[in-house]
């Protein structure tokens, strides 16, 4: 049903500042910009997925909905959008699994710079059925253009997106049995809790449960993103020179990896960069 993570949505109150911040972080230019439906949007398409920045635009209901979300939760991760090769089949499966999908809609956007158009079909599962995480499912008619690298030591791809849960068993059932993602790892540790990795195309949806959390009815939350780099030392030097607050590179939890934390310029998204072991995805 799901072939990959098409994109993640990040809400922001200032699309210009957010676009500039992510252009600095990624060392890549935006691949698509468009306005419509109550929002301004900027997309950065990397090697395996897209980050979509969304800010309110205008005074309609959709724009007010975005403003309300910003007032409630602030800037940050808002949605996961999975890619599928057959939206009609995906809709039927979501319906059978009581994920209460919306009717499939056909959508088109026009890039503000080039005038090119993209079209896709999408549906959305009910948020109360996906444990509080907004999830869309779409079938695209065309590939998006890649974001052009602007300087060396750019971000190459997403490594994983993190979801925190208070009920790991139900979360495992959602991402594994119901959404059909392959569980690649299920590990517990007394210090950092339980980690579950679900393969989603060329990246991972990481579901975490911290020890001592007993409120199993609390909704799941999108927590952060880890991006891949080819040379973490070069990326560290580039970001420091650009004035981005980053930690020193350190040994990652997975053998052979090195990681560093990005402390600002991410629209409130907790962000980690990883250099995979031997150039392979972490």
VOGU-3710 file (C-alpha; in Angstrom, 3 decimals, decimal comma):
1> xxxxxxxxxx> 0,000/0,000/0,000  2,639/2,551/1,088  5,736/2,905/-1,113  7,500/5,671/0,826  7,206/8,899/2,754  6,275/11,468/0,125  6,727/14,502/2,361  6,440/15,970/5,827  4,668/19,240/6,594  6,173/21,904/8,865
11> xxxxxxxxxx> 3,989/24,812/9,982  5,523/28,278/10,233  4,274/31,784/10,805  6,793/33,358/8,413  7,276/31,557/5,117  10,092/33,884/3,979  12,216/33,410/7,106  11,501/29,673/7,241  12,433/29,183/3,586  15,708/31,037/4,097
21> xxxxxxxxxx> 16,504/29,020/7,224  15,993/25,672/5,499  17,889/26,799/2,417  20,806/27,453/4,755  20,389/24,154/6,593  20,056/22,033/3,470  22,422/24,034/1,226  19,747/23,510/-1,396  17,340/25,862/-3,135  13,570/25,424/-2,871
31> xxxxxxxxxx> 12,196/23,123/-5,542  8,634/24,476/-5,613  6,739/27,508/-4,289  3,030/28,155/-4,543  0,153/29,928/-2,839  -3,428/28,808/-2,649  -6,029/27,252/-0,419  -5,258/29,662/2,408  -1,529/28,930/2,556  1,877/29,880/1,220
41> xxxxxxxxxx> 4,034/26,814/0,615  7,717/26,209/-0,035  9,003/22,730/-0,849  12,518/21,315/-0,576  12,848/17,969/-2,356  15,840/15,864/-1,340  16,963/12,485/-2,648  14,229/10,453/-0,928  11,503/12,799/0,321  10,276/16,400/0,523
51> xxxxxxxxxx> 9,927/18,920/3,323  6,956/21,267/2,832  6,816/24,553/4,737  3,284/25,904/5,192  2,252/29,363/6,426  -1,219/30,957/6,542  -2,194/33,263/3,687  -5,388/35,296/3,468  -8,516/35,332/5,611  -10,397/32,200/4,612
61> xxxxxxxxxx> -11,225/29,208/6,813  -8,134/27,255/5,745  -5,815/30,128/6,661  -7,534/30,534/10,015  -7,164/26,802/10,668  -3,395/27,108/10,169  -3,276/30,155/12,454  -5,189/28,240/15,112  -2,748/25,338/14,851  0,193/27,713/15,199
71> xxxxxxxxxx> -1,410/29,320/18,243  -2,027/25,916/19,827  1,170/24,030/19,057  3,567/26,619/17,677  5,845/26,097/14,695  6,919/22,549/13,986  6,061/19,230/12,419  2,387/18,911/11,549  1,796/15,969/9,180  3,167/12,831/7,567
81> xxxxxxxxxx> 2,228/12,289/3,924  2,765/8,753/2,660  3,103/7,885/-0,999  1,131/5,116/-2,656  1,008/3,766/-6,209  -2,772/3,138/-6,145  -4,858/5,670/-4,212  -8,147/3,856/-4,818  -6,772/0,635/-3,346  -5,231/2,562/-0,467
91> xxxxxxxxxx> -8,564/4,235/0,254  -10,331/0,876/0,389  -7,734/-0,555/2,757  -7,858/2,465/5,056  -11,634/2,188/5,104  -11,559/-1,534/5,938  -9,108/-0,869/8,757  -11,457/1,782/10,245  -8,992/4,622/9,670  -11,928/6,655/8,298
101> xxxxxxxxxx> -10,366/8,148/5,154  -11,771/11,262/3,519  -13,009/10,954/-0,076  -10,156/10,966/-2,591  -9,522/14,465/-3,953  -7,652/15,529/-7,089  -5,220/18,388/-6,459  -3,052/20,543/-8,703  -0,463/23,207/-7,945  1,444/25,680/-10,120
111> xxxxxxxxxx> 4,960/26,746/-9,247  5,060/30,503/-8,722  8,481/30,813/-10,381  8,412/28,511/-13,400  4,681/28,175/-14,012  5,038/24,379/-14,151  2,217/22,286/-12,720  2,024/19,149/-10,604  -1,043/17,047/-9,897  -1,867/14,285/-7,452
121> xxxxxxxxxx> -4,706/12,416/-5,786  -4,914/12,235/-2,022  -6,909/11,133/0,968  -6,522/11,787/4,673  -7,105/9,399/7,562  -9,020/10,605/10,616  -6,557/11,933/13,170  -8,354/10,263/16,059  -7,882/6,934/14,278  -4,142/7,494/13,737
131> xxxxxxxxxx> -3,459/8,203/17,407  -3,203/11,981/17,001  -0,722/12,131/14,102  -2,118/13,777/10,959  -1,593/11,394/8,024  -2,206/11,904/4,331  -1,840/9,368/1,514  -1,235/10,452/-2,061  -0,599/9,179/-5,552  1,401/11,577/-7,705
141> xxxxxxxxxx> 1,144/11,876/-11,461  4,665/13,342/-11,831  7,901/13,480/-9,895  8,773/16,738/-8,193  11,961/18,504/-9,302  14,896/18,042/-6,930  16,195/20,958/-4,896  19,419/22,178/-6,502  22,507/22,097/-4,283  23,785/25,630/-3,663
151> xxxxxxxxxx> 27,064/24,854/-1,862  29,087/21,732/-1,011  28,338/19,675/2,128  24,582/19,756/1,565  21,960/17,567/3,218  21,363/14,532/1,004  18,220/12,812/2,298  16,033/12,108/5,295  17,259/9,318/7,552  14,273/9,024/9,901
161> xxxxxxxxxx> 11,306/10,882/11,329  10,476/10,390/15,012  7,054/9,732/16,531  6,677/9,530/20,315  3,971/7,352/21,809  2,554/6,614/25,239  1,217/3,238/24,072  3,878/1,331/22,108  1,711/-1,730/21,500  -1,035/0,261/19,799
171> xxxxxxxxxx> 1,522/2,294/17,883  3,159/-0,919/16,663  -0,230/-2,187/15,503  -0,909/1,071/13,641  2,390/1,417/11,770  3,008/-2,292/11,294  -0,220/-4,256/10,935  -2,548/-1,499/9,738  -0,310/0,709/7,599  1,806/-2,238/6,486
181> xxxxxxxxxx> 5,259/-0,801/7,212  8,014/-3,343/7,830  9,239/-3,373/11,438  13,028/-3,512/11,173  13,843/-3,113/14,869  12,099/-3,400/18,239  14,469/-2,742/21,119  14,085/-1,690/24,762  16,619/-0,164/27,147  16,122/0,900/30,779
191> xxxxxxxxxx> 17,704/4,310/30,144  16,092/5,427/26,894  12,978/3,250/26,689  11,639/1,401/23,672  12,556/2,052/20,045  10,722/0,664/17,037  11,960/1,228/13,487  9,535/0,876/10,573  10,989/0,874/7,065  9,244/3,309/4,729
201> xxxxxxxxxx> 10,957/3,323/1,366  14,491/4,668/1,783  14,010/5,942/5,330  12,630/4,964/8,725  9,650/5,975/10,843  11,061/5,712/14,364  8,513/5,246/17,148  9,791/5,943/20,659  8,387/5,285/24,121  10,095/6,816/27,122
211> xxxxxxxxxx> 10,266/4,764/30,336  7,905/5,724/33,118  5,181/7,013/30,791  1,878/5,426/31,842  -0,785/7,664/30,217  -1,609/5,262/27,390  -4,536/7,411/26,191  -2,289/10,389/25,429  -2,001/11,064/21,673  1,141/10,231/19,736
221> xxxxxxxxxx> 3,271/13,211/18,671  5,615/14,013/15,817  8,916/14,712/17,580  11,707/15,406/15,115  13,710/14,571/12,007  17,168/13,175/11,315  18,771/14,120/7,986  21,673/12,338/6,256  24,948/13,976/5,266  27,900/12,540/3,384
231> xxxxxxxxxx> 30,600/14,321/5,410  29,539/15,534/8,848  32,731/17,506/9,472  32,300/19,476/6,246  28,613/20,056/7,014  29,474/21,170/10,551  31,993/23,695/9,228  29,521/25,016/6,649  26,725/25,515/9,189  28,999/27,156/11,757
241> xxxxxxxxxx> 30,228/29,579/9,092  26,580/30,370/8,259  25,829/31,193/11,911  23,726/28,100/12,658  23,952/26,837/16,246  25,078/23,204/16,063  26,669/20,781/18,503  30,024/19,163/17,950  29,921/15,940/15,938  29,803/12,857/18,156
251> xxxxxxxxxx> 29,560/9,089/17,890  26,054/7,908/17,067  24,103/5,165/18,800  24,457/2,915/15,771  28,040/1,653/15,328  29,972/3,506/12,668  27,731/6,580/12,581  28,460/10,164/13,629  25,771/12,682/14,522  25,287/16,301/15,513
261> xxxxxxxxxx> 22,352/18,350/16,767  21,010/21,460/15,027  19,790/23,867/17,710  18,166/26,639/15,657  16,936/27,491/12,177  14,523/24,538/11,929  11,110/26,147/12,684  10,949/24,398/16,022  11,632/20,910/14,632  14,131/18,948/16,793
271> xxxxxxxxxx> 16,785/18,121/14,209  19,696/15,709/14,065  22,213/15,185/11,264  23,841/11,790/10,724  26,750/10,539/8,681  25,825/6,902/8,043  28,339/4,120/8,459  30,296/3,367/5,280  28,089/5,719/3,303  25,007/3,500/3,795
281> xx> 21,622/4,642/5,150  21,431/4,482/8,934
//
